Amino acid sequence: MARSKLLIACPETNADLLYLGGFRAPDAFAYLETVGKKHILLSDLEIDRGRAEAKVDSVEAFSEFSKLAEKTPGKTPSYSKVIATWLLSKNVSEVKVPTDFPFGHARDLKKAGIDVKPVRGPFVPEREIKSRPEVHALENAIRISEIGMTRGIEVLRASKILKDGALSFNGTHLTSELLRIEMETAVVRAGGEARGDTIVAGGQQACDPHHRGSGQLFANQLLILDIFPRDIRSCFHGDITRTVVRGRASEEQRRLWNTCLEGQKLALDAMKPGVEGRIIHNMVKKFFTDQGYPTEIKNGRWQGFFHGTGHGLGLEVHESPRFSEAIFQPGQILTVEPGIYMPGLGGVRHEDVVLITKTGSKLLTRLPKPFEI
């Protein structure tokens, strides 16, 4: 009996399945890897397209194994029973599954005689190291994210500052929601998709790193723009953050912005094979503390630098490796995005994407970092 890998998921929401099977479908299906061969089990609706497009060794029909699993004529067997029948037909009685494998399927497969073993850590660790075609796909996704960001900056630059400090664009008040639409529309036109979660957060909202932003935008405030679209052709993501001020920045805002930029440069300069991400993260945090921006809880909320320095980027916006847990290797692609958040003053985050090379790192992001616009 062979020990094998099993996935039951939808490739639109499961990057491991998309990576392994190379087949996009709106519904869940089963993937099996055993004895060096890849197999998928599809509905009759998808079977012909799967045989033409999937990057696997065999594509089989769910309906055929449903008939084999049927014990009582006319009574449809359970989904898990059909999967178990499929596995046993390939001499598979024990499978490795990811830790987020559906509990119901695991329970039912066990009842059907299949031993299910969850895998700790990444289920497909080879996704961490990008091939040349994958690097190229990521570069295309980054260009799409830059197009979205460029549109956001264009709209801000074209906006008018009203007497009360509010921003106006095309005769209407400019809000986070309207600017988000402008940025995401540019992404769609460039061949990407953004799912409405682009961050456009100004003022106090920018002190919460994942606040999407809402309401009226104002001049002379720090404004964080963070967009992370997916290229609809390759399914790889871009990710970029810029922090700007429409109007005039105060000296405090300027110092915060420049300090964050210096911290990002420290990280970028230190990234090379064999270096631990944890060391770089702690170095950046200490630098911010030394500059007068300690990471601490004050008045009941966090301030300073209280998130990771970056994350892996690929078929998911956040994927392995985690920056602080990584020992950098050639072929890894990560974001570098330190941030400083000071309630009462605002938040700043600079984010770019880098490829770890044999001797150091290569910046994949091209878009400049404007400040006052």
Number of C-alpha atoms within 10 A of each C-alpha: 9 12 17 20 22 24 23 20 19 19 21 15 16 15 21 21 23 20 17 19 23 15 20 20 15 10 13 19 19 18 21 25 20 17 11 7 11 17 19 26 25 23 16 14 9 17 18 14 15 24 17 10 13 19 18 19 13 14 21 18 17 20 14 14 20 19 16 14 20 16 11 8 8 8 9 14 17 13 14 19 22 24 27 22 22 23 21 16 12 13 13 21 20 21 22 19 20 20 14 9 17 13 10 10 16 18 14 17 24 16 13 17 14 20 16 22 17 15 16 9 10 15 17 15 11 11 22 20 19 20 13 10 9 17 19 13 22 27 19 22 29 28 23 28 32 26 20 32 26 17 19 22 19 14 18 23 15 14 21 21 18 12 7 8 14 17 23 20 17 10 9 11 18 21 22 21 19 20 22 28 17 17 26 28 16 23 27 18 12 17 15 27 21 23 9 13 16 24 24 29 30 32 20 19 21 29 27 19 20 14 17 21 25 16 14 15 26 23 23 21 25 32 30 28 30 26 30 29 30 29 26 15 11 14 22 25 28 30 28 25 24 23 25 24 23 23 19 15 19 13 9 11 19 17 13 26 23 14 20 27 19 17 24 21 15 16 20 21 11 16 24 21 18 12 15 18 24 16 16 21 22 14 16 22 24 17 18 23 15 10 13 12 20 18 19 14 11 11 8 7 10 16 20 22 27 17 14 18 26 22 22 23 26 28 24 18 17 16 18 24 23 18 23 17 13 18 17 22 22 18 21 24 29 27 27 26 26 27 29 28 25 21 19 9 17 24 31 32 27 25 22 23 26 21 22 21 17 11 11 19 23 15 14 19 19 12 16 9 13 11 18 16 17
